[in-house]
Amino acid sequence: MSDGGREPTSQELAASLAVNAAGKPLNLAVGVVAFVVALVAGAPGVVALLVGVVLYTLAVARTMFDAGEAERVAAKHHRAPPPPPPES
């Protein structure tokens, strides 16, 4: 989140979008399922891992370039700061 009333930089938003995309359960499932399917299909462990990593990376990239997802992440950063306490 941004500090105080400061607008987040494009680098901060990009980092938040990357972390958000990397942690999406569907993206994680894509990588794990691809890895398991490659193992079951008889691929060596290293090849199966490579397949899982490549498909996971593609799923993360798809999420990062989704306009709706980018808007949701940006909206979290652009929340208005709480109003100051009333003066007495």
MIMI-807841 format. One line per field, with one value per atom (N, C-alpha, C): residue number from 1; residue in one letter; y, z, x. Coordinates in pm, 1 decimal. Atoms other than C-alpha are relative to their C-alpha. Layout:
N
k = (NUM | ...)
r = (a | ...)
v = (Y | ...)
w = (Z | ...)
u = (X | ...)
***
This chain:
88
k = (1 | 1 | 1 | 2 | 2 | 2 | 3 | 3 | 3 | 4 | 4 | 4 | 5 | 5 | 5 | 6 | 6 | 6 | 7 | 7 | 7 | 8 | 8 | 8 | 9 | 9 | 9 | 10 | 10 | 10 | 11 | 11 | 11 | 12 | 12 | 12 | 13 | 13 | 13 | 14 | 14 | 14 | 15 | 15 | 15 | 16 | 16 | 16 | 17 | 17 | 17 | 18 | 18 | 18 | 19 | 19 | 19 | 20 | 20 | 20 | 21 | 21 | 21 | 22 | 22 | 22 | 23 | 23 | 23 | 24 | 24 | 24 | 25 | 25 | 25 | 26 | 26 | 26 | 27 | 27 | 27 | 28 | 28 | 28 | 29 | 29 | 29 | 30 | 30 | 30 | 31 | 31 | 31 | 32 | 32 | 32 | 33 | 33 | 33 | 34 | 34 | 34 | 35 | 35 | 35 | 36 | 36 | 36 | 37 | 37 | 37 | 38 | 38 | 38 | 39 | 39 | 39 | 40 | 40 | 40 | 41 | 41 | 41 | 42 | 42 | 42 | 43 | 43 | 43 | 44 | 44 | 44 | 45 | 45 | 45 | 46 | 46 | 46 | 47 | 47 | 47 | 48 | 48 | 48 | 49 | 49 | 49 | 50 | 50 | 50 | 51 | 51 | 51 | 52 | 52 | 52 | 53 | 53 | 53 | 54 | 54 | 54 | 55 | 55 | 55 | 56 | 56 | 56 | 57 | 57 | 57 | 58 | 58 | 58 | 59 | 59 | 59 | 60 | 60 | 60 | 61 | 61 | 61 | 62 | 62 | 62 | 63 | 63 | 63 | 64 | 64 | 64 | 65 | 65 | 65 | 66 | 66 | 66 | 67 | 67 | 67 | 68 | 68 | 68 | 69 | 69 | 69 | 70 | 70 | 70 | 71 | 71 | 71 | 72 | 72 | 72 | 73 | 73 | 73 | 74 | 74 | 74 | 75 | 75 | 75 | 76 | 76 | 76 | 77 | 77 | 77 | 78 | 78 | 78 | 79 | 79 | 79 | 80 | 80 | 80 | 81 | 81 | 81 | 82 | 82 | 82 | 83 | 83 | 83 | 84 | 84 | 84 | 85 | 85 | 85 | 86 | 86 | 86 | 87 | 87 | 87 | 88 | 88 | 88)
r = (m | m | m | s | s | s | d | d | d | g | g | g | g | g | g | r | r | r | e | e | e | p | p | p | t | t | t | s | s | s | q | q | q | e | e | e | l | l | l | a | a | a | a | a | a | s | s | s | l | l | l | a | a | a | v | v | v | n | n | n | a | a | a | a | a | a | g | g | g | k | k | k | p | p | p | l | l | l | n | n | n | l | l | l | a | a | a | v | v | v | g | g | g | v | v | v | v | v | v | a | a | a | f | f | f | v | v | v | v | v | v | a | a | a | l | l | l | v | v | v | a | a | a | g | g | g | a | a | a | p | p | p | g | g | g | v | v | v | v | v | v | a | a | a | l | l | l | l | l | l | v | v | v | g | g | g | v | v | v | v | v | v | l | l | l | y | y | y | t | t | t | l | l | l | a | a | a | v | v | v | a | a | a | r | r | r | t | t | t | m | m | m | f | f | f | d | d | d | a | a | a | g | g | g | e | e | e | a | a | a | e | e | e | r | r | r | v | v | v | a | a | a | a | a | a | k | k | k | h | h | h | h | h | h | r | r | r | a | a | a | p | p | p | p | p | p | p | p | p | p | p | p | p | p | p | p | p | p | e | e | e | s | s | s)
v = (-117.9 | 0.0 | 123.0 | -123.2 | 353.7 | 61.8 | -66.0 | 564.1 | 127.0 | -122.9 | 831.0 | 31.6 | -42.0 | 1030.0 | -5.8 | 6.6 | 964.6 | -100.2 | 91.5 | 813.0 | -106.0 | 104.0 | 478.8 | 21.4 | -11.2 | 474.7 | -115.8 | 107.9 | 263.6 | -125.9 | 117.3 | 36.4 | -70.8 | 60.5 | -18.8 | -73.6 | 66.5 | -98.9 | -126.4 | 117.7 | -336.5 | -112.4 | 101.7 | -516.1 | -61.9 | 52.0 | -547.7 | -90.8 | 82.3 | -682.0 | -133.8 | 123.9 | -938.8 | -92.6 | 81.8 | -1057.7 | -56.1 | 44.3 | -1074.8 | -115.3 | 103.3 | -1277.7 | -128.3 | 118.0 | -1511.0 | -83.3 | 71.9 | -1601.6 | -46.4 | 43.7 | -1668.2 | -152.8 | 146.2 | -2022.3 | -69.6 | 63.1 | -2096.5 | -8.8 | 2.5 | -2002.9 | -105.8 | 103.8 | -2222.7 | -139.2 | 130.7 | -2509.6 | -38.6 | 28.4 | -2479.3 | -58.5 | 49.9 | -2525.3 | -138.1 | 130.0 | -2814.6 | -109.9 | 101.1 | -2997.3 | -33.2 | 25.0 | -2955.3 | -87.4 | 80.0 | -3095.7 | -145.4 | 136.4 | -3398.3 | -73.5 | 63.2 | -3466.5 | -39.0 | 32.8 | -3453.1 | -121.1 | 117.2 | -3699.8 | -127.1 | 116.8 | -3934.2 | -43.5 | 31.4 | -3912.3 | -62.8 | 68.2 | -4047.6 | 92.3 | -92.9 | -3733.3 | -8.5 | -5.1 | -3718.5 | 115.7 | -99.9 | -3513.9 | 142.1 | -133.8 | -3220.9 | 57.6 | -45.7 | -3199.1 | 32.5 | -25.2 | -3225.6 | 130.9 | -124.6 | -2946.2 | 119.3 | -106.8 | -2732.8 | 29.5 | -17.9 | -2788.7 | 73.6 | -65.6 | -2690.7 | 145.5 | -137.7 | -2378.4 | 87.2 | -78.1 | -2264.9 | 30.1 | -23.8 | -2309.0 | 90.5 | -90.7 | -2140.8 | 143.5 | -133.2 | -1846.3 | 59.1 | -48.0 | -1819.7 | 38.9 | -32.5 | -1825.8 | 130.1 | -124.1 | -1551.9 | 118.3 | -107.7 | -1341.7 | 34.6 | -24.1 | -1384.6 | 82.1 | -73.6 | -1260.8 | 142.8 | -133.6 | -968.1 | 93.1 | -84.5 | -843.4 | 8.6 | -10.3 | -879.1 | 139.0 | -137.8 | -525.5 | 5.4 | 1.4 | -611.4 | -25.2 | 30.8 | -758.3 | 121.0 | -119.0 | -454.0 | 110.5 | -101.5 | -225.3 | -32.3 | 38.5 | -425.3 | 25.3 | -22.5 | -408.6 | 150.1 | -145.7 | -36.8 | 62.1 | -53.6 | 27.0 | -18.7 | 21.6 | -122.2 | 108.0 | -100.7 | 129.8 | 141.1 | -134.6 | 426.7 | 28.7 | -26.6 | 396.3 | 129.8 | -127.2 | 729.8 | -24.9 | 16.2 | 769.6 | 36.5 | -31.8 | 783.6 | 149.2 | -143.1 | 1131.4 | 29.1 | -33.2 | 1316.2 | 5.7 | -5.3 | 1303.5 | 143.1 | -135.1 | 1592.6 | 76.6 | -84.2 | 1882.3 | 30.5 | -27.3 | 1945.6 | 137.4)
w = (0.0 | 0.0 | 0.0 | 2.5 | -44.9 | 138.7 | -129.2 | 245.4 | 4.1 | -18.7 | 372.4 | -119.4 | 112.5 | 95.2 | -131.9 | 119.7 | -155.7 | -100.8 | 106.5 | -488.0 | -20.6 | 23.5 | -555.6 | -135.3 | 126.5 | -824.9 | -91.2 | 94.6 | -1136.9 | 36.6 | -42.4 | -999.9 | 116.6 | -112.3 | -678.5 | -48.8 | 54.3 | -875.8 | -76.6 | 74.8 | -1104.9 | 95.0 | -97.2 | -804.8 | 67.1 | -61.3 | -641.4 | -95.7 | 100.6 | -964.0 | -17.2 | 14.5 | -995.2 | 120.0 | -120.5 | -634.7 | 0.3 | 7.1 | -679.6 | -99.8 | 103.7 | -1000.7 | 39.8 | -38.8 | -858.6 | 106.0 | -108.8 | -562.2 | -29.1 | 34.3 | -746.6 | 3.2 | -9.1 | -664.5 | -135.6 | 131.4 | -1025.7 | -69.6 | 62.8 | -1148.6 | 63.5 | -69.3 | -884.2 | -40.6 | 38.7 | -975.0 | -140.8 | 138.0 | -1343.8 | -0.4 | -5.2 | -1264.8 | 61.1 | -68.7 | -1024.8 | -85.4 | 83.7 | -1251.7 | -122.3 | 116.7 | -1552.7 | 39.6 | -49.2 | -1348.8 | 20.0 | -28.6 | -1234.1 | -129.4 | 127.2 | -1581.3 | -78.4 | 71.6 | -1731.9 | 63.6 | -66.9 | -1468.7 | -33.3 | 29.7 | -1528.1 | -145.1 | 141.9 | -1902.6 | -24.8 | 13.2 | -1839.0 | -24.6 | 19.4 | -1869.8 | 118.9 | -113.3 | -1663.2 | 93.6 | -100.4 | -1345.3 | -38.3 | 37.3 | -1478.6 | -110.6 | 109.8 | -1794.0 | 54.0 | -59.8 | -1591.4 | 78.2 | -74.1 | -1365.0 | -95.0 | 99.2 | -1666.9 | -61.4 | 54.4 | -1815.1 | 101.1 | -103.3 | -1484.8 | 18.0 | -18.5 | -1447.1 | -118.3 | 118.9 | -1805.3 | -2.1 | 1.1 | -1781.1 | 115.4 | -111.7 | -1439.1 | -38.5 | 43.5 | -1583.8 | -100.2 | 96.7 | -1872.6 | 69.0 | -72.8 | -1632.3 | 78.4 | -73.3 | -1419.3 | -96.6 | 99.1 | -1730.1 | -48.1 | 42.3 | -1841.6 | 105.1 | -107.8 | -1503.9 | 9.7 | -10.8 | -1499.7 | -109.5 | 111.1 | -1838.2 | -11.1 | -3.8 | -1747.3 | 51.6 | -36.6 | -1739.3 | 126.8 | -118.9 | -1478.7 | 126.4 | -116.1 | -1244.1 | 33.9 | -22.5 | -1289.7 | 68.0 | -62.2 | -1200.6 | 146.4 | -138.9 | -883.8 | 87.6 | -77.7 | -769.6 | 17.8 | -8.9 | -849.2 | 96.6 | -89.7 | -660.8 | 146.1 | -137.6 | -345.3 | 40.1 | -28.0 | -372.2 | 3.6 | 11.8 | -444.8 | 101.5 | -103.2 | -142.0 | 70.5 | -68.0 | 23.2 | 142.5 | -138.9 | 351.8 | 95.1 | -93.0 | 659.5 | 31.0 | -30.0 | 742.9 | 134.6 | -128.4 | 1021.4 | 109.9 | -110.4 | 1365.6 | 15.9 | -17.4 | 1439.9 | 110.8 | -100.8 | 1629.0 | 111.5 | -111.4 | 1973.7 | 58.6)
u = (84.3 | 0.0 | 88.0 | -76.7 | 108.7 | 3.4 | -16.8 | 231.9 | -81.4 | 76.5 | -5.7 | -86.0 | 80.7 | -166.5 | 75.0 | -83.4 | 113.2 | -56.0 | 43.0 | 15.7 | 107.8 | -101.3 | 186.6 | 67.3 | -72.4 | 452.8 | -38.7 | 30.9 | 418.0 | 77.5 | -76.6 | 691.6 | -68.3 | 71.9 | 495.6 | -124.4 | 118.8 | 181.9 | 38.0 | -44.3 | 373.1 | 40.2 | -40.0 | 522.6 | -121.9 | 122.6 | 180.6 | -75.4 | 68.0 | 34.5 | 71.1 | -76.6 | 314.9 | -22.1 | 21.7 | 274.1 | -141.5 | 138.9 | -102.7 | -15.2 | 12.5 | -71.0 | 71.7 | -77.2 | 194.0 | -71.1 | 66.4 | -24.9 | -141.0 | 136.1 | -350.7 | -7.3 | 11.1 | -466.9 | -11.1 | 12.8 | -561.2 | 135.3 | -131.9 | -214.1 | 89.1 | -77.3 | -52.4 | -47.3 | 55.6 | -286.7 | 42.9 | -42.8 | -196.5 | 140.9 | -137.4 | 172.2 | 10.8 | -6.2 | 119.0 | -62.5 | 66.4 | -126.1 | 84.7 | -86.2 | 104.9 | 118.5 | -111.6 | 393.5 | -41.3 | 46.9 | 192.3 | -36.4 | 37.6 | 49.8 | 124.2 | -123.5 | 398.5 | 68.1 | -58.4 | 523.9 | -77.1 | 83.0 | 230.9 | 18.7 | -20.9 | 293.1 | 136.4 | -127.8 | 643.3 | 117.9 | -111.8 | 853.9 | 95.0 | -94.4 | 1172.5 | -35.2 | 35.1 | 1142.7 | 38.7 | -45.7 | 1344.0 | -88.2 | 86.5 | 1133.6 | -138.7 | 131.3 | 812.2 | 1.4 | -12.5 | 933.9 | 5.1 | -9.4 | 1021.6 | -136.6 | 134.8 | 674.6 | -87.3 | 79.4 | 512.8 | 37.6 | -46.6 | 726.4 | -39.8 | 35.5 | 665.2 | -149.7 | 144.4 | 288.1 | -42.7 | 27.8 | 282.1 | 35.1 | -43.3 | 475.9 | -97.8 | 98.7 | 231.4 | -131.0 | 123.0 | -64.4 | 16.4 | -26.3 | 94.6 | 0.9 | -4.4 | 163.2 | -140.8 | 138.1 | -197.7 | -74.4 | 65.8 | -317.2 | 53.5 | -58.6 | -74.5 | -50.6 | 44.4 | -196.1 | -152.2 | 145.7 | -564.7 | -37.6 | 34.6 | -707.0 | -84.7 | 85.2 | -970.8 | 79.8 | -84.5 | -711.9 | 88.2 | -82.7 | -488.6 | -80.6 | 84.9 | -779.3 | -27.8 | 25.2 | -854.1 | 122.7 | -122.0 | -490.8 | 23.3 | -19.0 | -469.2 | -100.1 | 102.6 | -793.7 | 40.3 | -46.3 | -638.8 | 100.0 | -102.0 | -355.3 | -56.3 | 53.9 | -576.7 | -110.3 | 100.0 | -802.4 | 34.7 | -22.0 | -846.8 | 46.7 | -42.9 | -662.5 | -113.6 | 108.9 | -883.6 | -0.1 | 7.4 | -1009.0 | 67.5 | -63.7 | -826.7 | -104.9 | 96.2 | -986.5 | -54.0 | 57.4 | -1222.0 | 71.1 | -64.3 | -1074.9 | -100.5 | 91.7 | -1218.1 | 21.1)
***
